Amino acid sequence: MLLPALNSIHETPCATERAAPLCGLVLAGGEGRRLKSFIRRLRGDSLPKQYVKFSGAHSMLEHTYSRAEKLIARERLFTVVNQAHMKYRAVVDQLGGQEPGTVVAQPENRGTGPGLLLPLMHIHKRHANAIVAVFPSDQFIWEEDRLMSHVRLAYAIVKRHPSKLVVLGITPEYAESEYGYIVPSVDGAANGWGICAVTEFVEKPDVLRAHKLTASGALWNTMMMVFNVATLLQWVNELRPDVYRHFEHIHEAIGPPREPMVLRETYDRLETFNFSATLLEPLARKHPGRLSVLPVSNVMWSDWDSESCIVDTLRRMGRMPQGVSDAPNEVKDRAVAARNYRDMRGRPISPAVTE
């Protein structure tokens, strides 16, 4: 059985625009295992990375909230976390300012697939035809206003074409084997929006392939994306009906008293899976016109998934965290490659960091 409103996505554009509020989804359900030893050196505990204040007065999660709220009202900004995160006072404090009912806690981390689909059930329950903008909470972004203008453009595209999913891709500054890549169609921009069809996702290629991808025009995959929630759930039902049925049960049980029990039982049966590999890659193959990438240039962006990425970025900004006196060889090699970093307009990066 399809969830309510899944059959309404082919409405006329005017009707769709009136019925499609913009909601935000902040992904904060990761454990940051690769950074645990680094965070212990900095803080003496295992606080997940998205809640850590690596430099200045705000954590990556708090920066993500500030960025998203440039475009989205707080009452429509949802967050997914893990229940285990709530044992940290820093987590409770940072989530305390969010609107009631917008923080969704997973029983445990089951990968980016469930981490996206669970909060989407809550969004769909409240706003059945919402357009959703997804924001990972572990990314450093320098020119936030410019990036959010691309999110606004992606929203306009999906309002006009609710059958599309638009993912933001960063124009690479160098070949990076720690990042995922999006390979756009060679046909170039479509329909005057500046978007390209996606032909392939490449997850963390080796160094040689990273150079080839960069040279051929591939983009860094930000996992920031915009889509109509009803459309996405329809695709999940088509591509993975077994997964869809699990989350359909959760959708039906949202609210007291059944939700906690159904959520726990469902997660006990649920496989761990990656959203891109399980859903986006098959979607690109089966419906190549539905998945588009919007290139983003002139924005300094870094995915803080490793110590080397964090230390390199902070070194360039002149904001090395206290307690990190030297960098491992991996970081030093990266710093040599990027020490003369200049943005796309040729300006040197300022050592000052806005909070």
Secondary structure, DSSP 8 states (H G I E B T S, - for coil): ---TTGGGTTS-HHHHHHT--EEEEEE-----GGGHHHHHHHHSS---GGG--SSSS--HHHHHHHHHTTTS-GGGEEEEEEGGGGGSHHHHHHHTTS-TT-EEEESS---HHHHHHHHHHHHHHH-TT-EEEEEESSEEES-HHHHHHHHHHHHHHHHH-TT-EEEEEE--SS--TTS-EEEE-TT--BTTTTBEEEEEEE-S--HHHHHHHHHTT-EEEEEEEEEEHHHHHHHHHHH-HHHHHHHHHHHHH-STTTHHHHHHHHHHH-----HIIIIIHHHHHH-TTTEEEEEE-S--EEE--SHHHHHHHHHHHT---TT--S--HHHHHHHHHHTT-B-TTS-B--S----
